[in-house]
Each structure stands twice: as structure tokens, then as C-alpha cells.
Amino acid sequence: MTSASGRHIGLAERFAAHNYHPLPVVVAEAEGSWVTDVDGRRYLDCLAGYSALNFGHRHPQLLAAARAQLDRLTLSSRAFHHDQFGPFCAELAALAGTAGMGPDPMVLPMNTGSEAVETALKVARKWGYEVKGVPDGQATIIVATGNFHGRTISIVSFSDDPDAHDHFGPYTPGFRIVPYGDAKAVADAIDDTTVAVLLEPIQGEAGVIVPPEGYLAEVRRVCTQRNVLFLADEIQSGLGRTGATFACEHAGVVPDLFILGKALGGGIVPVSAVVGGAEVLGVIRPGQHGSTFGGNPLACAVGRAVIALLNEGTYQARGRELGVLLHERLRGLVGQGLVSVRGVGLWAGLDVDPALGTGRDICAGLADRGVLAKDTHGSTIRLAPPLVTEPADLDWAVDQLADVLRTR
Ligand SMILES: *Cc1c(COP(=O)(O)O)cnc(C)c1O
């Protein structure tokens, strides 16, 4: 490690809480799929901010939208209207409409993904009491094992990851955890108090876990039949990552609420939102929910530019094409250091042979060779390069992985 990196890492270790364990790379600049560290070394970014950078670093159209907005208006608060707000909501509603959500989707903007999940949980409970008729204070929401929906007290209350969950109680009641991928377990857990099922259509943090064929469609069918809302957390899976605008589209499923975040902010500002029909989001009346920064002018301007990119369709197409290349190459490494590979589009979870080291060991080896990736749990690594990655660069990154696996 050189002196510049070492100095920065020393400061972080001394003065920052140790809530992350970063690889020893100190990023200083970036463009597209490539980042440069403080010592001038270049790396291909194969994590893309956990999918917050789906369009790459500093996408010219997103930067232009942000710069133009910085010169006009950055914050108004929701106490007043501003001229980016209505168009942002209308354009995001229309984007959800392309995935079959209709006829009148509404948008509730927030900032971080966790806040959007909290919003969806609040909306579902309120809907349960005011529309479904569940006795006040009794609502239950069904979630899946292996879930990752954020870090707030209520959200970690229903996490089964001990690191995320333990010693943060007392916990928020009203959640039931059932095995991910088992639609019958969802059906069996539903009773008269159940207001919603909250799922990731593909589980990101768990290691890019793709559920069995038919699972999401069956959950959708059961939810409709039992008058339960289906909440799809597409914060990581959505907005082009899987080669579709929303991962639910692969399953032909339309949820009652889309929960969006990460890439919605274009890698520039935190932007999240819940999108759903008026019969659901309409339960929230003035004063009942909000956020000082949610739906601010800068966020809306960047969000609109993100939606404009998605409306071109080319990024989703690129996700599909690069995904074919990535998965083809990765399958070739099964038995050559990889135990298994899964994923959809430009998104892959790899299980490394534990005999070769932990996921972190492999990621350290990748960083040495100029590829940034991150382990999820144990010996699982997630690859999620930006959708703007050049095919030759992606190929090169897999060569580096093959080399790490071969030389361990
Ligand atoms: C990242 C993530 C969240 C939380 O988003 P934050 O912006 O970190 O609060 C929620 N759900 C999923 C599926 C995520 O990947």
C-alpha cells in the first residue's frame, strides 16, 4: 500500500465508526465503469455502488441535469410546489405503467432505500386498517428469509442476519418470516391480520438469489385472492440491472407497490420512491408521512434524467446482452474455482470454492488486479458492473477472476 492510500485509510480507521470493512482502495475519481484511486491506479468497478451506479459514474446526461438544477433551485421543501416535482412523479408513474402498473399509479418520493421500505410498510398497515378492515394495531406483514431491506429498527426487526439484527431490540412486532422461494409458506402464513407480503424479486445482499420459476407469480395470485398487498423491493433489482426496467417483469408480475431507490438517484444524490395505485397510496393524507428532503428539486431533476435514460430502452438491452456474456464466461469457471453461479442480466452471485479462501480474499485478489467487487456472505461474491461497461472490459474482468482463482 502506498503512502497516499495508507494515510486516508489510517484517518478512516481512526475517526470513522467501523460499520464497514472496506477493501484497501481509496477512490478519488471515476468515469463510466472505471475508477481511479489516490495513487493513480485504475480499477473496473464491478460493484457499481450496489447498483446505485447502474448508468456508470458521472453519466454525462445525469451530470448535465444535476448541474442545470444546481444553477436554478436545490431545495424548496414540500411546504411548496416546485417545477421538477410534478413532472418527476408523472414520469415515474408512467415508467411503472410500462411494467403494467395501472391505471393511475401515484408516487411518494423519499431519499434512501430504507425510507422507501418504511414508507411501504406504513402505507400497507394504514391500508390494512382503513381499507381491508384489519382491527387497529393487529396488522401483520410477511417477509422472507435472507431478506435485506435496509437498516432501520423496524427493518432489522425482521432480518434473519444476526449481524443486522442482534442487539438492536426491542424489535418492531407484526412481521412473519417465511422461507424465500416457497409460495406455499407465504399462503400458509396469511391470516385475517395480514396486510402485505414484502419481497425482493431477486435477493441482492443474500447473494443474488433467484427464486424458483413461478414463485413470484404464485405469491401474486395468493395475495390477490386473499386481499393482501404485494410489495416488491426493487431497490437493487430494478432500473435496468436485470435487463428489464423492473425484475418483476421477468416473472410477468405486477406488484401493488414498487419500492425504488439506488439507481433512481443516478449515483449523484439519494433518491427513493414508492409507486402504487391510488387505492393504496391514497390512504396517506397531509401530515401523515413526509420527509424534509424527499422529492427535492435536485433529486427530482436527476431522477427525471434517470427515467429518460430508462425510457430509451437501450440500458435494459445492454443489461441483457452483457448479462449473456457475463454468465457464459462465469459458467466456464464452475469447477475451476467456482462452485456455482446464478443471476439475471448483468447481475451475478458466485460461490467460490471455500478451499480457495473467503469471498473477501478473492475480492482482495481482484482489487490487486484492478477489479472492484464485493463479497456478500462467506464465500459468495456479487458482480454488478455498470450497464455502460464495454464488453471487452467485462471479458477482461472475468479473466482477472479466473487468474485469481487459478493462483490461489
Ligand atoms: C440497498 C437496499 C436497501 C436499502 O437502501 P439504503 O439506500 O441503503 O437505505 C433496501 N432494499 C434493498 C433490496 C437494497 O438492496
The ligand as an SDF file (V2000), in Angstrom:
LIG
                    3D

 15 15  0  0  0  0  0  0  0  0999 V2000
  -29.7460   -1.2180   -0.5620 C   0  0  0  0  0  0  0  0  0  0  0  0
  -31.0840   -1.8160   -0.3340 C   0  0  0  0  0  0  0  0  0  0  0  0
  -31.9940   -1.2630    0.5700 C   0  0  0  0  0  0  0  0  0  0  0  0
  -31.6390   -0.0960    1.4610 C   0  0  0  0  0  0  0  0  0  0  0  0
  -31.3200    1.0540    0.7590 O   0  0  0  0  0  0  0  0  0  0  0  0
  -30.4820    2.2240    1.5000 P   0  0  0  0  0  0  0  0  0  0  0  0
  -30.4640    3.3290    0.4840 O   0  0  0  0  0  0  0  0  0  0  0  0
  -29.1290    1.6900    1.8050 O   0  0  0  0  0  0  0  0  0  0  0  0
  -31.2460    2.5860    2.7300 O   0  0  0  0  0  0  0  0  0  0  0  0
  -33.2450   -1.8400    0.6670 C   0  0  0  0  0  0  0  0  0  0  0  0
  -33.5770   -2.9080   -0.0620 N   0  0  0  0  0  0  0  0  0  0  0  0
  -32.7350   -3.4770   -0.9420 C   0  0  0  0  0  0  0  0  0  0  0  0
  -33.1790   -4.6500   -1.7460 C   0  0  0  0  0  0  0  0  0  0  0  0
  -31.4520   -2.9620   -1.0980 C   0  0  0  0  0  0  0  0  0  0  0  0
  -30.5920   -3.5530   -1.9330 O   0  0  0  0  0  0  0  0  0  0  0  0
  1  2  1  0
  2  3  1  0
  2 14  2  0
  3  4  1  0
  3 10  2  0
  4  5  1  0
  5  6  1  0
  6  7  2  0
  6  8  1  0
  6  9  1  0
 10 11  1  0
 11 12  2  0
 12 13  1  0
 12 14  1  0
 14 15  1  0
M  END
$$$$
